[in-house]
Amino acid sequence: MEPFLAIWTHRRNMTRFGHWHVPAFFLGSVMVDYVLRYLRWRHLHDIPGPWIARFSRGWLQSQVRCGHRSLAIHDLHSKYGKIVRLAPNYTSVADESEIQAIYGHGNGFPKRIYDSDFYDAFLDIDWSVFTTRNPAEHTRKRRIVSHAFNASSLARVEQYAHRNMELLVKQWQRMIDSQEDPNNGYVTVDARAWCNYLTFDIISDLVFGAPFGMLEKGDDTVSMRGAPDDPDISISAVEALNHLGNVSATLGIYPILVPYAKWLPDPFFRHGTEAGREAIANLADIAASAVNRRRRMKVTMTEKREDLLAHLIEATDQTGARLGHRELTSETFALIVAGSDTSSSTLCALVYWVASTPRVLSKLQAALDEAIPAEIEVPHLATVKKITYLQWVIWEALRIHSTFGQGLPREVPQERGPVEICGHTFYPGDILSIPGYTMHHSVDIWGLDVEAFVPERWDPCCLTQRQKESFIPFSEGPRACIGRDLAEMELFVGCATLFRLFDIRVEQKGPLEVRERWLRKPVSLRVEIKRRYLDTLPCEREA
């Protein structure tokens, strides 16, 4: 359909045909295109899936548009088995034994190189380490960016994450102290919003050299200026990222529709496209202003701070070249987008599952009380990462929520020729992916209690080899999440701090409402919080 849509919308073609010939030509073109698609990928005809997926990407796009892609694909795998057809040349593979074949180092498949597709819809300022599909360029970018995210670099910047965590504790304590009924002790907060404020302020502090100030203000408004005499740039950052992710993920299924999205009949595309473009422009301006401000600083100040932006400014590739201004701005923009939403969604889900599972909450608080000295409010990562039960809680939250539940598409490359996956032969140009949500929710792999929050399943005595291989919250291979260590620091320190200092109970009824287009995001989470008294005896706390 795509090439004919472009031809049909061209004004010169509209004058070439009569009024009634135009729709006839369009409908005929669509039918021919569908038939060609059907014939081109005949070797996939025996793979089960929605009937329309044999001809069109429309089914997949509709699931993204409705916000339940991972659940819909999981249902297909539950019905049909390990391989399911999602689009004419796109197959979902739910088999842990094929993860390395598709995503692994050396033998894995690349992101699409040969034509414009899914990742083009996410292009912002320029290609970044997250969006580039050229293997050589990705290797170059990852070499530069990875130094900022290694363990030694993060150890030097943990103090900045610490400072923002301390501010969150201060703000929650202030709300508790200011309540009208001090005897009750509990105050209601939207944990989803505060998780956003925390992770946005941490990543902006690490990347831009200063937090956005969301924790201080208690809202997601961001204001910056490129130069001292420039006017303020003020946006709602969380809302901007929502627009950006929603529209990009949906149009990524049909990238050719991007130029025409504002004319589509669905208001989601008409309004969302304009909002998404505005979000990109505003966030890009904020990234550019931060880069400009840092470059005006003295070198000694940059070296003294040693945050992620300092690493990016000073880093060089294998030729000794540094990032140019446009490329540097693009990478910082990408780090803000990738490093905020993912961590906040996971931390929010973690709060929900622990707070709504009393048995887990009690065991976790006992483990935290035993390991962390009473006089310390916000512990360091080195302390809390050794707490075994906390580890199990975090791994279980990453499994059961699966913030990134969809499969990342990979193309069978020309140089590999036909490959066999799950007993089926795939050819160059075919697209494959591993659905993370399905891998984490397979009854066959995790057991009948797969939908229950059970941290004890991560006990090495109970964990099976299949479960180890199926657990891919940060993906696998050379395109795996570059910020994994930073995300783990936020989750370990955040979880340990909040549940050790506060009693948290879920106020809302029913399951956690989640909406997914790019990420699986909790919509909101109303909880009641009260300060715990750590100097009381364990028996008194139980009473």
C-alpha positions as CSV (number, residue, x, y, z in Angstrom):
1,M,0.0,0.0,0.0
2,E,2.8,2.4,0.9
3,P,4.2,3.3,-2.6
4,F,0.7,3.6,-4.0
5,L,-0.4,5.9,-1.2
6,A,2.6,8.2,-2.0
7,I,1.7,8.2,-5.7
8,W,-2.0,8.8,-5.1
9,T,-1.4,11.8,-2.8
10,H,0.7,13.5,-5.4
11,R,-1.3,16.4,-6.8
12,R,-0.1,15.9,-10.4
13,N,-1.6,12.4,-10.4
14,M,-4.9,13.7,-9.2
15,T,-5.3,15.9,-12.2
16,R,-4.3,13.0,-14.6
17,F,-7.5,11.0,-13.8
18,G,-11.1,11.9,-13.6
19,H,-12.8,12.3,-10.2
20,W,-14.2,8.7,-10.1
21,H,-11.0,7.2,-11.5
22,V,-9.0,8.4,-8.5
23,P,-10.6,6.2,-5.8
24,A,-10.8,3.3,-8.3
25,F,-7.1,3.6,-9.0
26,F,-6.4,3.8,-5.3
27,L,-8.5,0.8,-4.4
28,G,-7.0,-1.2,-7.3
29,S,-3.5,-0.3,-6.2
30,V,-4.2,-1.4,-2.6
31,M,-5.5,-4.8,-3.8
32,V,-2.5,-5.3,-6.1
33,D,-0.2,-4.4,-3.3
34,Y,-1.9,-6.8,-0.9
35,V,-1.6,-9.6,-3.4
36,L,2.0,-8.9,-4.0
37,R,2.7,-8.9,-0.3
38,Y,0.9,-12.3,0.0
39,L,2.9,-13.8,-2.8
40,R,6.3,-12.3,-1.7
41,W,6.2,-13.9,1.7
42,R,4.6,-17.2,0.7
43,H,7.2,-19.0,2.8
44,L,5.6,-17.6,5.9
45,H,2.0,-18.8,5.1
46,D,2.2,-21.7,7.4
47,I,2.9,-19.5,10.5
48,P,-0.3,-18.9,12.4
49,G,-1.6,-15.5,13.4
50,P,-4.4,-13.0,12.6
51,W,-5.7,-13.5,9.1
52,I,-5.1,-9.9,8.1
53,A,-1.5,-10.1,9.1
54,R,-0.8,-12.1,5.9
55,F,-1.5,-8.9,3.9
56,S,-1.1,-5.9,6.2
57,R,0.6,-4.4,9.2
58,G,-2.8,-3.0,10.2
59,W,-3.5,-5.6,12.9
60,L,-0.2,-4.8,14.7
61,Q,-0.7,-1.1,14.4
62,S,-4.2,-1.3,15.8
63,Q,-2.9,-3.2,18.9
64,V,-0.3,-0.4,19.5
65,R,-2.9,2.3,18.9
66,C,-5.2,0.6,21.5
67,G,-2.4,0.4,24.1
68,H,-2.2,-3.4,24.7
69,R,0.4,-4.7,22.1
70,S,2.3,-7.1,24.5
71,L,-0.9,-8.6,25.9
72,A,-2.4,-9.2,22.4
73,I,0.8,-10.8,21.2
74,H,1.0,-12.9,24.4
75,D,-2.6,-14.1,23.8
76,L,-1.5,-15.2,20.2
77,H,1.4,-17.2,21.6
78,S,-0.8,-18.8,24.2
79,K,-3.2,-19.9,21.4
80,Y,-0.8,-20.8,18.6
81,G,2.6,-21.6,20.2
82,K,6.2,-20.4,19.9
83,I,6.0,-18.6,16.6
84,V,3.3,-16.2,15.5
85,R,2.9,-14.0,12.4
86,L,2.2,-10.3,13.2
87,A,2.6,-8.7,9.7
88,P,3.4,-9.9,6.2
89,N,7.1,-10.3,6.9
90,Y,7.2,-10.0,10.7
91,T,7.2,-13.0,13.0
92,S,7.2,-13.1,16.8
93,V,9.4,-15.9,18.3
94,A,8.7,-16.9,22.0
95,D,11.5,-19.3,22.5
96,E,14.4,-18.7,24.9
97,S,16.7,-21.0,22.9
98,E,16.5,-18.5,20.0
99,I,17.3,-15.3,21.9
100,Q,21.1,-15.5,21.1
101,A,20.4,-16.3,17.5
102,I,18.3,-13.2,17.0
103,Y,19.9,-10.7,19.5
104,G,23.3,-12.2,20.4
105,H,26.8,-10.9,19.9
106,G,28.4,-11.8,16.6
107,N,25.6,-14.0,15.3
108,G,22.6,-11.9,16.0
109,F,20.5,-10.0,13.5
110,P,20.9,-6.2,13.0
111,K,18.3,-3.5,13.2
112,R,16.8,-2.9,9.8
113,I,19.4,-1.4,7.4
114,Y,18.1,-1.8,3.9
115,D,15.1,0.4,4.0
116,S,13.3,2.9,6.2
117,D,11.2,1.2,8.9
118,F,10.3,1.0,12.5
119,Y,13.2,3.0,14.0
120,D,12.8,6.0,11.6
121,A,9.7,7.1,13.5
122,F,11.9,7.7,16.6
123,L,14.4,9.9,14.8
124,D,14.7,13.2,16.7
125,I,17.7,15.5,16.3
126,D,20.0,13.0,14.6
127,W,20.8,9.2,14.8
128,S,21.8,8.3,18.4
129,V,23.2,5.2,20.0
130,F,19.6,4.0,20.5
131,T,18.2,4.6,17.0
132,T,21.1,4.1,14.5
133,R,20.8,1.0,12.5
134,N,24.3,1.0,10.9
135,P,26.4,-1.6,12.8
136,A,29.7,0.3,12.4
137,E,28.2,3.6,13.5
138,H,26.5,1.9,16.5
139,T,29.8,0.4,17.5
140,R,31.4,3.8,17.3
141,K,28.7,5.5,19.3
142,R,28.4,2.8,21.9
143,R,32.2,2.9,22.5
144,I,31.9,6.6,23.3
145,V,28.7,6.5,25.4
146,S,29.4,3.3,27.3
147,H,32.3,4.8,29.2
148,A,29.8,7.2,30.9
149,F,27.8,4.2,32.1
150,N,30.4,1.8,33.3
151,A,30.5,0.9,37.0
152,S,33.4,3.1,37.9
153,S,31.8,6.2,36.3
154,L,28.5,5.6,38.0
155,A,30.2,5.2,41.4
156,R,31.6,8.7,41.0
157,V,28.2,10.2,40.1
158,E,26.1,8.2,42.6
159,Q,26.2,11.2,44.9
160,Y,23.9,13.1,42.5
161,A,21.4,10.3,42.5
162,H,21.7,10.2,46.3
163,R,20.9,13.9,46.6
164,N,17.7,13.6,44.6
165,M,16.6,10.5,46.6
166,E,17.1,12.5,49.8
167,L,14.9,15.3,48.4
168,L,12.1,12.8,47.7
169,V,12.2,11.6,51.3
170,K,12.2,15.2,52.5
171,Q,9.1,16.0,50.3
172,W,7.2,13.0,51.5
173,Q,8.0,13.7,55.1
174,R,6.9,17.3,54.6
175,M,3.5,16.1,53.3
176,I,3.1,13.8,56.3
177,D,4.0,16.5,58.8
178,S,1.5,19.0,57.2
179,Q,-1.5,16.7,57.2
180,E,-4.6,17.9,59.2
181,D,-5.0,14.6,61.1
182,P,-1.7,13.7,62.7
183,N,-3.2,10.8,64.6
184,N,-3.9,8.9,61.4
185,G,-0.3,9.3,60.2
186,Y,-1.0,8.4,56.6
187,V,-1.2,10.8,53.6
188,T,-2.2,10.0,50.1
189,V,0.2,10.6,47.2
190,D,0.4,9.6,43.5
191,A,3.4,7.4,43.5
192,R,3.4,7.3,39.7
193,A,4.0,11.1,39.6
194,W,6.7,11.1,42.3
195,C,8.6,8.2,40.5
196,N,8.6,10.4,37.4
197,Y,9.9,13.4,39.3
198,L,12.7,11.3,40.9
199,T,14.0,9.6,37.8
200,F,13.7,12.7,35.6
201,D,15.7,14.7,38.2
202,I,18.3,12.0,38.5
203,I,18.9,11.6,34.8
204,S,18.9,15.4,34.2
205,D,21.3,15.9,37.1
206,L,23.7,13.3,35.6
207,V,23.4,14.3,32.0
208,F,22.8,18.1,32.2
209,G,24.7,19.0,35.3
210,A,21.5,20.1,37.2
211,P,18.2,18.5,38.0
212,F,15.0,19.6,36.3
213,G,13.6,20.6,39.7
214,M,10.5,18.4,39.6
215,L,11.0,17.1,43.1
216,E,11.4,20.5,44.5
217,K,8.3,21.9,42.7
218,G,6.2,18.8,42.9
219,D,5.3,18.9,39.2
220,D,6.8,18.0,35.9
221,T,7.3,21.5,34.4
222,V,10.8,22.0,33.1
223,S,12.3,25.5,32.4
224,M,15.7,26.2,30.8
225,R,17.3,28.8,28.6
226,G,20.0,28.3,25.9
227,A,21.9,31.6,26.7
228,P,21.6,34.1,29.5
229,D,19.6,36.5,27.3
230,D,17.3,33.9,25.8
231,P,13.7,33.5,26.9
232,D,12.8,30.5,29.2
233,I,11.8,27.2,27.5
234,S,9.1,25.8,29.7
235,I,7.3,22.4,29.0
236,S,5.6,19.6,30.7
237,A,8.3,17.0,30.3
238,V,6.3,13.9,31.2
239,E,3.4,14.8,28.9
240,A,5.9,15.6,26.1
241,L,7.5,12.2,26.4
242,N,4.1,10.5,26.4
243,H,3.2,12.2,23.2
244,L,6.5,11.4,21.7
245,G,6.4,7.7,22.7
246,N,2.8,7.2,21.8
247,V,2.9,8.6,18.3
248,S,6.3,7.2,17.4
249,A,5.5,3.7,18.5
250,T,2.3,3.6,16.6
251,L,3.6,5.3,13.4
252,G,6.7,3.1,13.6
253,I,4.6,0.2,12.4
254,Y,3.8,2.2,9.2
255,P,6.7,4.8,9.0
256,I,5.6,5.9,5.5
257,L,2.5,7.4,7.1
258,V,4.6,9.9,9.2
259,P,4.5,12.7,6.6
260,Y,0.7,12.2,6.2
261,A,-0.2,11.6,9.9
262,K,-1.8,15.0,10.5
263,W,-4.3,14.3,7.7
264,L,-5.4,10.9,8.9
265,P,-9.0,10.7,10.1
266,D,-8.1,9.3,13.6
267,P,-7.6,12.3,15.9
268,F,-5.0,10.3,17.8
269,F,-2.7,10.9,14.8
270,R,-3.8,14.4,13.9
271,H,-3.4,15.8,17.4
272,G,-0.7,13.5,18.6
273,T,1.6,14.2,15.6
274,E,1.6,17.9,16.2
275,A,2.1,17.4,19.9
276,G,4.8,14.8,19.3
277,R,6.7,17.2,17.0
278,E,6.4,20.0,19.5
279,A,7.6,17.7,22.2
280,I,10.7,16.7,20.2
281,A,11.4,20.3,19.4
282,N,11.1,21.5,23.0
283,L,13.1,18.6,24.5
284,A,15.7,19.1,21.8
285,D,15.9,22.8,22.8
286,I,16.4,21.8,26.4
287,A,19.2,19.3,25.5
288,A,20.9,21.9,23.3
289,S,20.7,24.6,26.0
290,A,22.3,22.2,28.5
291,V,25.1,21.3,26.1
292,N,25.7,25.0,25.3
293,R,25.7,25.9,29.0
294,R,28.2,23.2,29.8
295,R,30.5,24.1,26.9
296,R,30.7,27.7,28.3
297,M,31.9,26.4,31.6
298,K,35.6,26.3,32.4
299,V,37.2,22.9,31.8
300,T,38.2,22.6,35.5
301,M,34.5,22.8,36.5
302,T,33.6,20.1,34.0
303,E,36.3,17.8,35.2
304,K,35.4,18.5,38.8
305,R,31.8,17.4,38.4
306,E,32.5,14.2,36.3
307,D,28.9,13.7,35.3
308,L,27.7,11.9,32.2
309,L,27.8,15.0,30.0
310,A,31.4,15.6,31.0
311,H,32.2,12.1,29.9
312,L,30.5,12.6,26.5
313,I,32.2,15.9,25.9
314,E,35.7,14.5,26.7
315,A,35.2,11.0,25.1
316,T,36.8,10.1,21.8
317,D,36.1,7.3,19.3
318,Q,38.7,4.9,17.9
319,T,40.1,7.6,15.5
320,G,40.5,10.1,18.4
321,A,37.5,12.2,17.2
322,R,35.0,13.7,19.7
323,L,31.3,14.1,19.3
324,G,30.3,17.2,17.3
325,H,27.7,19.7,18.8
326,R,24.7,18.2,16.9
327,E,25.7,14.6,17.7
328,L,26.4,15.5,21.3
329,T,23.0,17.2,21.6
330,S,21.3,14.1,20.0
331,E,23.0,11.7,22.5
332,T,22.0,13.8,25.5
333,F,18.5,14.0,24.2
334,A,18.3,10.3,23.8
335,L,19.7,9.7,27.3
336,I,17.0,11.8,28.8
337,V,14.3,10.0,26.9
338,A,15.6,6.5,27.5
339,G,16.8,7.0,31.1
340,S,13.7,8.5,32.7
341,D,10.5,6.8,31.5
342,T,11.8,3.3,31.8
343,S,13.1,3.6,35.3
344,S,10.1,5.5,36.6
345,S,7.6,3.0,35.2
346,T,9.5,0.1,36.7
347,L,9.9,1.8,40.1
348,C,6.2,2.6,40.2
349,A,5.3,-1.0,39.4
350,L,7.7,-2.2,42.0
351,V,6.0,0.0,44.6
352,Y,2.7,-1.4,43.6
353,W,3.6,-5.1,43.8
354,V,5.5,-4.8,47.1
355,A,2.9,-2.6,48.8
356,S,0.0,-4.8,47.7
357,T,1.7,-8.1,48.8
358,P,1.8,-8.0,52.6
359,R,3.9,-11.1,53.0
360,V,6.6,-9.6,50.7
361,L,6.4,-6.2,52.3
362,S,7.0,-7.7,55.7
363,K,10.0,-9.8,54.6
364,L,11.5,-6.9,52.7
365,Q,11.3,-4.4,55.5
366,A,12.8,-7.0,57.9
367,A,15.7,-7.6,55.6
368,L,16.3,-3.8,55.1
369,D,16.1,-3.1,58.8
370,E,18.7,-5.7,59.5
371,A,21.2,-4.7,56.8
372,I,21.0,-0.8,57.0
373,P,22.1,1.1,60.1
374,A,19.2,3.1,61.7
375,E,21.0,6.4,61.4
376,I,21.2,6.2,57.6
377,E,18.3,7.4,55.6
378,V,19.4,6.9,52.0
379,P,21.8,3.9,51.8
380,H,24.5,3.5,49.1
381,L,24.2,1.0,46.3
382,A,27.2,-1.0,47.6
383,T,25.2,-1.7,50.8
384,V,21.8,-2.5,49.4
385,K,22.9,-4.6,46.4
386,K,24.2,-7.2,48.9
387,I,20.7,-7.7,50.4
388,T,19.6,-11.0,48.9
389,Y,15.8,-10.6,49.4
390,L,15.9,-7.1,47.9
391,Q,17.6,-8.6,44.8
392,W,14.8,-11.1,44.4
393,V,12.1,-8.4,44.8
394,I,13.7,-6.3,42.1
395,W,14.2,-9.2,39.6
396,E,10.6,-10.3,40.2
397,A,9.3,-6.8,39.6
398,L,11.2,-6.6,36.3
399,R,9.7,-9.9,35.3
400,I,6.1,-9.5,36.2
401,H,5.8,-5.9,35.0
402,S,8.0,-6.1,32.0
403,T,8.3,-2.3,31.3
404,F,9.6,-3.1,27.8
405,G,7.3,-5.9,26.9
406,Q,7.3,-5.8,23.1
407,G,9.9,-7.5,20.9
408,L,12.5,-5.3,19.2
409,P,12.5,-6.1,15.5
410,R,15.5,-7.5,13.8
411,E,16.0,-8.3,10.1
412,V,17.6,-11.4,8.7
413,P,20.6,-9.9,6.8
414,Q,21.5,-10.6,3.2
415,E,24.9,-12.0,4.1
416,R,23.4,-14.7,6.5
417,G,21.1,-16.2,3.8
418,P,18.3,-18.5,4.9
419,V,18.3,-19.3,8.7
420,E,16.3,-21.8,10.7
421,I,14.5,-20.5,13.7
422,C,12.1,-22.8,15.7
423,G,12.2,-25.3,12.8
424,H,11.1,-22.7,10.3
425,T,13.2,-21.3,7.5
426,F,13.5,-17.5,7.3
427,Y,15.0,-15.5,4.4
428,P,16.8,-12.1,4.1
429,G,14.3,-9.3,4.6
430,D,12.2,-11.3,7.1
431,I,11.7,-9.6,10.5
432,L,11.9,-11.4,13.8
433,S,11.6,-10.4,17.5
434,I,11.4,-12.0,20.9
435,P,8.5,-10.7,23.0
436,G,9.8,-9.9,26.4
437,Y,6.4,-9.9,28.1
438,T,5.6,-13.4,26.8
439,M,9.0,-14.7,27.8
440,H,8.3,-13.4,31.4
441,H,4.7,-14.7,31.6
442,S,5.0,-18.1,30.1
443,V,3.3,-20.7,32.3
444,D,5.5,-23.4,30.7
445,I,8.7,-21.6,31.8
446,W,7.6,-19.9,35.2
447,G,4.9,-22.3,36.4
448,L,1.2,-21.9,37.3
449,D,1.9,-19.0,39.7
450,V,3.4,-16.9,36.8
451,E,0.9,-14.0,37.5
452,A,1.7,-13.9,41.2
453,F,4.4,-11.7,42.7
454,V,6.8,-14.3,44.2
455,P,10.4,-13.1,44.8
456,E,11.3,-16.5,46.2
457,R,11.3,-17.9,42.7
458,W,14.7,-16.2,42.3
459,D,16.3,-18.4,45.0
460,P,19.2,-20.1,43.2
461,C,17.9,-23.4,44.6
462,C,14.6,-22.9,42.7
463,L,15.6,-21.0,39.6
464,T,15.8,-23.2,36.4
465,Q,18.2,-22.7,33.5
466,R,15.2,-22.0,31.2
467,Q,14.1,-19.2,33.6
468,K,17.6,-17.7,33.6
469,E,17.7,-17.7,29.8
470,S,14.2,-16.3,29.4
471,F,14.8,-13.3,31.6
472,I,15.5,-10.4,29.3
473,P,14.4,-7.1,30.9
474,F,17.3,-5.2,29.4
475,S,17.3,-7.1,26.1
476,E,20.4,-9.0,25.0
477,G,23.5,-8.7,22.7
478,P,25.2,-5.6,21.4
479,R,22.0,-3.5,21.4
480,A,21.2,-4.3,25.0
481,C,20.3,-1.5,27.4
482,I,23.4,0.7,27.8
483,G,22.0,2.2,31.0
484,R,21.4,-1.0,32.9
485,D,23.8,-0.2,35.8
486,L,22.1,3.2,36.2
487,A,18.6,1.7,36.2
488,E,19.7,-0.9,38.8
489,M,21.1,1.8,41.0
490,E,17.8,3.7,40.9
491,L,15.8,0.6,41.6
492,F,18.0,-0.8,44.4
493,V,18.5,2.5,46.3
494,G,14.9,3.7,45.6
495,C,13.2,0.5,46.7
496,A,15.4,0.2,49.8
497,T,14.9,3.8,50.9
498,L,11.1,4.1,50.4
499,F,10.1,0.8,52.0
500,R,12.5,1.1,54.9
501,L,11.5,4.7,55.8
502,F,7.8,4.5,55.0
503,D,4.8,2.2,55.5
504,I,3.2,2.2,52.0
505,R,-0.2,0.8,51.3
506,V,-2.1,0.8,48.0
507,E,-5.2,3.0,48.2
508,Q,-6.8,2.2,44.8
509,K,-8.8,-1.0,44.3
510,G,-8.1,-3.6,41.6
511,P,-5.0,-4.3,39.5
512,L,-2.5,-1.8,38.5
513,E,-3.8,0.0,35.3
514,V,-1.1,-0.2,32.6
515,R,-1.1,1.4,29.1
516,E,1.4,0.4,26.5
517,R,2.4,1.9,23.2
518,W,6.2,2.1,23.4
519,L,6.6,1.3,27.1
520,R,4.2,-0.5,29.5
521,K,3.5,2.5,31.8
522,P,1.3,2.5,35.0
523,V,-1.4,5.1,34.4
524,S,-1.4,6.2,38.1
525,L,-0.8,4.7,41.5
526,R,-2.5,6.2,44.6
527,V,-0.8,5.1,47.8
528,E,-1.0,6.0,51.4
529,I,2.3,6.7,53.2
530,K,3.4,7.0,56.8
531,R,6.8,7.3,58.3
532,R,8.1,4.2,60.0
533,Y,9.8,4.3,63.4
534,L,13.0,2.5,63.0
535,D,14.1,2.7,66.6
536,T,11.2,0.5,67.9
537,L,11.8,-3.2,68.5
538,P,10.8,-5.8,65.8
539,C,8.2,-7.2,68.2
540,E,6.6,-3.8,68.8
541,R,6.5,-3.2,65.0
542,E,4.7,-6.5,64.5
543,A,2.2,-5.6,67.2
